[in-house]
Amino acid sequence: MTTLDYYSRNASLYSARTLETDLSDIYSRFTACLDKGMSILDLGCGSGRDSLYFRSLGFDVTAADGCEEMCRIAGQNTGLDVRKLCFDELDYSSAFNAVWACSSLLHVPSDRLEAVFRLIHRALKPEGVFYSSFKYGSFEGERDGRYFTDLTEKSFSAFCIGLFVPADIWITGDACPGRKNVKWLNAIVRKLN
């Protein structure tokens, strides 16, 4: 079973479990880098939780996910036309002021992550902002039916060389109830032009 198969089979459960997660601190750090009305690509939007929040603040949001069932659910939750798009199919050029990839790129194998970062770089306008989060550590492989690439500050920064300059990198606990031992690497970086 692939990661996309996992989300296809568990889309409703995943949406219900994550839709109410409080990310207010992370949202604040991200939106502080943007002006109202700017364009955001929610890449790997899942339930659409974050797209809905950014829209409520007046941002121009495009939502995309690689799982067709998640696209359907996110569309219902947000009212947006959610685009089915896998990370390596990202085909935008200088289209967005920001890319938000919350708990999504962590499913990309490390040997493909630099290529995805390059596609995100291309999708951003000059000085664009890119947020992503990864489980903290050095594990790579299958866990709980999905593929994960965990990163540290050092390993994340290596993928940014020549593409992005770090603006804010920090560690948080898991925002989902009952998972306090799980640590997350959060990063906001800015496009190098």
C-alpha positions as CSV (number, residue, x, y, z in Angstrom):
1,M,0.0,0.0,0.0
2,T,1.3,3.4,-0.9
3,T,1.0,6.6,1.1
4,L,-1.7,7.9,-1.4
5,D,-3.6,4.6,-1.0
6,Y,-3.5,5.1,2.8
7,Y,-5.0,8.6,2.5
8,S,-7.6,7.3,0.0
9,R,-8.8,4.6,2.4
10,N,-8.6,6.8,5.5
11,A,-9.6,10.2,4.1
12,S,-12.7,10.7,6.2
13,L,-11.1,9.6,9.4
14,Y,-8.0,11.7,8.7
15,S,-10.1,14.8,8.0
16,A,-12.2,14.4,11.1
17,R,-9.0,13.9,13.2
18,T,-7.2,16.9,11.9
19,L,-9.9,19.5,11.0
20,E,-10.0,21.1,14.4
21,T,-6.2,21.0,15.2
22,D,-5.1,24.4,16.6
23,L,-2.2,25.7,14.7
24,S,-2.7,29.4,15.7
25,D,1.0,30.0,16.7
26,I,2.3,28.6,13.4
27,Y,-0.4,30.5,11.4
28,S,0.7,33.7,13.1
29,R,4.4,33.2,12.3
30,F,3.5,32.4,8.6
31,T,1.0,35.2,8.0
32,A,3.3,37.8,9.7
33,C,5.5,37.3,6.6
34,L,2.6,38.2,4.2
35,D,0.4,41.1,3.3
36,K,-3.3,40.7,3.3
37,G,-4.7,39.4,0.0
38,M,-1.5,37.8,-1.2
39,S,-1.7,34.4,-2.9
40,I,-1.0,31.1,-1.1
41,L,-0.7,27.6,-2.5
42,D,-1.8,25.1,0.2
43,L,0.2,22.1,-1.1
44,G,-1.0,18.8,0.3
45,C,-4.0,20.5,1.7
46,G,-5.6,17.4,3.3
47,S,-8.9,18.3,4.9
48,G,-8.7,21.9,3.8
49,R,-8.4,23.2,7.3
50,D,-5.5,25.6,6.6
51,S,-7.0,26.8,3.3
52,L,-10.2,27.6,5.1
53,Y,-8.3,29.6,7.8
54,F,-6.2,31.6,5.3
55,R,-9.3,32.4,3.2
56,S,-11.0,33.7,6.4
57,L,-8.1,36.2,6.7
58,G,-8.6,37.4,3.1
59,F,-5.8,35.6,1.4
60,D,-6.2,34.3,-2.2
61,V,-5.9,30.5,-1.6
62,T,-5.3,27.7,-4.1
63,A,-5.6,24.2,-2.6
64,A,-4.0,21.1,-4.0
65,D,-3.6,17.5,-2.8
66,G,-2.4,14.3,-4.5
67,C,-5.2,12.2,-3.1
68,E,-8.5,12.4,-5.0
69,E,-10.7,11.6,-2.0
70,M,-8.9,14.3,0.1
71,C,-9.5,16.8,-2.7
72,R,-13.2,16.0,-2.6
73,I,-13.4,16.3,1.2
74,A,-11.3,19.5,1.2
75,G,-13.6,20.9,-1.5
76,Q,-16.6,20.2,0.7
77,N,-14.9,21.8,3.8
78,T,-13.7,24.9,2.0
79,G,-16.0,25.6,-1.0
80,L,-12.8,25.7,-3.1
81,D,-12.2,23.8,-6.4
82,V,-9.3,21.7,-5.0
83,R,-6.8,20.6,-7.6
84,K,-5.6,17.0,-7.7
85,L,-1.8,17.4,-7.9
86,C,1.1,15.3,-6.7
87,F,4.2,17.2,-5.5
88,D,6.4,16.2,-8.4
89,E,3.7,17.4,-10.8
90,L,3.8,21.0,-9.5
91,D,3.6,23.1,-12.7
92,Y,3.2,26.7,-11.6
93,S,5.8,29.4,-12.4
94,S,6.0,32.7,-10.4
95,A,2.4,32.2,-9.4
96,F,2.2,32.5,-5.6
97,N,3.5,34.8,-2.8
98,A,3.6,31.8,-0.5
99,V,3.5,28.0,-0.4
100,W,2.1,26.4,2.7
101,A,3.1,22.7,3.0
102,C,2.0,21.6,6.5
103,S,2.7,18.0,7.3
104,S,2.7,17.0,3.6
105,L,6.2,17.0,2.1
106,L,7.3,14.6,4.9
107,H,5.9,11.9,2.7
108,V,8.5,12.6,-0.1
109,P,11.5,10.3,-0.1
110,S,14.7,12.2,0.6
111,D,16.2,11.5,-2.8
112,R,13.2,13.3,-4.4
113,L,12.9,16.2,-1.9
114,E,15.4,18.5,-3.6
115,A,13.5,18.3,-6.9
116,V,10.2,19.1,-5.1
117,F,11.9,22.1,-3.4
118,R,13.0,23.3,-6.8
119,L,9.4,23.1,-8.1
120,I,8.2,25.1,-5.1
121,H,10.9,27.6,-5.8
122,R,9.7,28.0,-9.4
123,A,6.1,28.3,-8.2
124,L,6.9,31.2,-6.0
125,K,7.1,34.9,-6.9
126,P,10.3,36.8,-6.1
127,E,10.9,36.8,-2.4
128,G,8.1,34.3,-1.9
129,V,7.6,32.6,1.5
130,F,7.6,28.8,2.0
131,Y,6.4,27.0,5.1
132,S,6.8,23.3,5.7
133,S,6.8,20.9,8.6
134,F,8.4,17.5,9.1
135,K,8.5,15.1,12.0
136,Y,11.7,15.8,13.8
137,G,14.6,13.2,13.5
138,S,16.5,11.1,11.0
139,F,14.1,8.3,10.3
140,E,13.2,7.5,6.7
141,G,10.9,4.7,5.6
142,E,7.4,3.3,6.2
143,R,5.7,4.0,9.5
144,D,1.9,3.5,10.2
145,G,1.2,2.6,6.6
146,R,2.8,5.7,5.1
147,Y,6.3,6.7,3.9
148,F,8.0,9.3,6.0
149,T,11.1,11.4,5.7
150,D,12.0,13.0,9.1
151,L,14.3,16.0,9.2
152,T,16.4,18.0,11.6
153,E,17.4,21.6,11.2
154,K,20.7,20.6,9.5
155,S,19.1,18.1,7.0
156,F,16.3,20.5,6.2
157,S,18.7,23.4,5.6
158,A,20.7,21.2,3.2
159,F,17.7,21.0,0.9
160,C,17.4,24.8,0.9
161,I,21.0,25.5,-0.4
162,G,20.8,27.8,-3.5
163,L,17.0,27.9,-3.3
164,F,15.8,29.4,0.0
165,V,17.2,31.4,2.9
166,P,15.8,30.3,6.3
167,A,13.7,33.0,8.1
168,D,12.4,31.0,11.1
169,I,13.1,27.4,12.1
170,W,11.6,26.0,15.3
171,I,10.5,22.8,17.1
172,T,7.0,22.1,18.4
173,G,5.1,19.3,20.0
174,D,2.3,17.6,18.2
175,A,-0.9,19.6,18.1
176,C,-3.1,16.5,18.0
177,P,-4.3,15.2,21.3
178,G,-2.5,12.1,22.8
179,R,0.7,12.6,20.8
180,K,2.8,14.8,23.1
181,N,6.0,12.8,22.5
182,V,6.0,13.6,18.8
183,K,8.2,16.5,17.9
184,W,7.9,18.6,14.7
185,L,10.4,20.7,12.7
186,N,8.7,23.8,11.4
187,A,10.4,26.1,8.9
188,I,9.6,29.3,7.2
189,V,12.1,30.2,4.4
190,R,12.2,32.9,1.7
191,K,13.0,32.4,-2.0
192,L,16.4,33.2,-3.2
193,N,16.0,35.0,-6.5
